[in-house]
Amino acid sequence: MNFNGEDQISSKLRHSFMFCFLTYYLKKGVAVLNVSVTSGFRSRGLKF
């Protein structure tokens, strides 16, 4: 039984999961920022 290999696989999985999680929330945050900025400009009468 190779515990080291298992540990490496689990750590890789954890890293990839964290990466997906971070990218997802970054995209979500950017989308929310985009919407809020565009709505703010629209309320001032400016359009893109």
N, CA, C and O of each residue as an XYZ file, in Angstrom:
192
protein
N       0.835     -1.201      0.000
C       0.000      0.000      0.000
C       0.872      1.253      0.000
O       1.806      1.384      0.791
N       0.543      2.163     -0.902
C       1.355      3.372     -1.051
C       0.532      4.578     -0.586
O      -0.284      5.116     -1.334
N       0.763      4.983      0.649
C       0.002      6.123      1.186
C       0.446      7.434      0.561
O      -0.342      8.372      0.434
N       1.734      7.492      0.165
C       2.271      8.731     -0.407
C       1.559      9.056     -1.719
O       1.164     10.200     -1.942
N       1.393      8.059     -2.586
C       0.723      8.282     -3.868
C      -0.713      8.721     -3.663
O      -1.204      9.632     -4.330
N      -1.382      8.054     -2.725
C      -2.766      8.417     -2.418
C      -2.852      9.855     -1.930
O      -3.758     10.600     -2.304
N      -1.902     10.232     -1.094
C      -1.876     11.592     -0.562
C      -1.674     12.598     -1.691
O      -2.319     13.646     -1.717
N      -0.775     12.277     -2.626
C      -0.525     13.192     -3.754
C      -1.787     13.369     -4.583
O      -2.127     14.483     -4.980
N      -2.484     12.259     -4.844
C      -3.709     12.336     -5.649
C      -4.757     13.206     -4.936
O      -5.383     14.066     -5.556
N      -4.936     12.977     -3.647
C      -5.948     13.750     -2.910
C      -5.579     15.237     -2.880
O      -6.450     16.098     -3.001
N      -4.293     15.531     -2.719
C      -3.879     16.937     -2.696
C      -4.097     17.567     -4.061
O      -4.505     18.725     -4.152
N      -3.826     16.804     -5.141
C      -4.059     17.336     -6.502
C      -5.536     17.614     -6.698
O      -5.914     18.652     -7.241
N      -6.376     16.678     -6.253
C      -7.821     16.869     -6.374
C      -8.255     18.104     -5.604
O      -9.056     18.903     -6.090
N      -7.719     18.255     -4.399
C      -8.086     19.405     -3.582
C      -7.671     20.701     -4.266
O      -8.425     21.674     -4.274
N      -6.463     20.712     -4.842
C      -5.981     21.922     -5.513
C      -6.859     22.258     -6.718
O      -7.230     23.415     -6.918
N      -7.188     21.245     -7.515
C      -8.023     21.496     -8.699
C      -9.405     21.977     -8.276
O      -9.979     22.860     -8.913
N      -9.942     21.393     -7.197
C     -11.258     21.810     -6.706
C     -11.229     23.261     -6.253
O     -12.130     24.037     -6.574
N     -10.184     23.626     -5.502
C     -10.056     25.007     -5.043
C      -9.927     25.956     -6.235
O     -10.496     27.047     -6.236
N      -9.169     25.525     -7.255
C      -8.988     26.369     -8.436
C     -10.326     26.606     -9.131
O     -10.648     27.739     -9.489
N     -11.114     25.532     -9.324
C     -12.431     25.672     -9.957
C     -13.333     26.587     -9.122
O     -14.040     27.445     -9.650
N     -13.284     26.377     -7.804
C     -14.095     27.174     -6.881
C     -13.755     28.657     -7.014
O     -14.643     29.502     -7.124
N     -12.441     28.960     -7.003
C     -11.997     30.356     -7.073
C     -12.374     30.980     -8.410
O     -12.870     32.106     -8.450
N     -12.142     30.253     -9.514
C     -12.467     30.803    -10.828
C     -13.972     31.056    -10.939
O     -14.400     32.070    -11.491
N     -14.774     30.118    -10.406
C     -16.226     30.284    -10.462
C     -16.659     31.547     -9.721
O     -17.459     32.332    -10.229
N     -16.122     31.735     -8.514
C     -16.527     32.905     -7.728
C     -15.975     34.195     -8.312
O     -16.604     35.247     -8.199
N     -14.780     34.122     -8.947
C     -14.234     35.318     -9.602
C     -15.136     35.722    -10.755
O     -15.457     36.900    -10.915
N     -15.554     34.731    -11.572
C     -16.442     35.040    -12.698
C     -17.764     35.601    -12.196
O     -18.296     36.559    -12.757
N     -18.295     34.993    -11.125
C     -19.561     35.467    -10.550
C     -19.417     36.909    -10.066
O     -20.281     37.747    -10.322
N     -18.317     37.188     -9.364
C     -18.089     38.538     -8.864
C     -17.953     39.547     -9.991
O     -18.477     40.657     -9.909
N     -17.243     39.153    -11.048
C     -17.066     40.054    -12.192
C     -18.404     40.325    -12.860
O     -18.690     41.455    -13.255
N     -19.224     39.284    -12.987
C     -20.543     39.457    -13.601
C     -21.400     40.399    -12.767
O     -22.066     41.281    -13.309
N     -21.385     40.216    -11.451
C     -22.174     41.083    -10.563
C     -21.674     42.521    -10.659
O     -22.467     43.461    -10.708
N     -20.338     42.683    -10.686
C     -19.769     44.022    -10.818
C     -20.196     44.654    -12.143
O     -20.574     45.825    -12.187
N     -20.132     43.872    -13.220
C     -20.543     44.372    -14.531
C     -21.979     44.864    -14.497
O     -22.280     45.960    -14.968
N     -22.869     44.042    -13.932
C     -24.294     44.395    -13.887
C     -24.495     45.664    -13.064
O     -25.227     46.565    -13.474
N     -23.847     45.733    -11.906
C     -24.042     46.904    -11.040
C     -23.495     48.163    -11.708
O     -24.107     49.228    -11.619
N     -22.340     48.047    -12.381
C     -21.745     49.210    -13.048
C     -22.621     49.670    -14.200
O     -22.880     50.864    -14.349
N     -23.086     48.708    -15.035
C     -23.924     49.094    -16.175
C     -25.240     49.694    -15.705
O     -25.711     50.671    -16.288
N     -25.846     49.125    -14.655
C     -27.114     49.677    -14.147
C     -26.881     51.062    -13.557
O     -27.730     51.944    -13.689
N     -25.735     51.259    -12.906
C     -25.414     52.573    -12.362
C     -25.265     53.611    -13.460
O     -25.751     54.736    -13.339
N     -24.582     53.219    -14.540
C     -24.425     54.153    -15.659
C     -25.759     54.409    -16.342
O     -26.028     55.526    -16.784
N     -26.600     53.374    -16.431
C     -27.906     53.552    -17.069
C     -28.767     54.503    -16.258
O     -29.509     55.306    -16.823
N     -28.675     54.420    -14.943
C     -29.481     55.308    -14.103
C     -29.020     56.755    -14.279
O     -29.792     57.691    -14.067
N     -27.734     56.932    -14.675
C     -27.242     58.297    -14.937
C     -27.554     58.760    -16.364
O     -27.326     59.917    -16.715
N     -28.082     57.832    -17.186
C     -28.449     58.216    -18.546
C     -27.413     57.813    -19.577
O     -27.558     58.154    -20.751
N     -26.376     57.099    -19.176
C     -25.352     56.661    -20.133
C     -25.616     55.217    -20.538
O     -26.042     54.395    -19.727
N     -25.353     54.923    -21.812
C     -25.568     53.547    -22.291
C     -24.325     53.079    -23.019
O     -23.601     53.869    -23.625
N     -24.092     51.776    -22.947
C     -22.935     51.198    -23.637
C     -23.343     50.665    -24.998
O     -22.506     50.140    -25.731
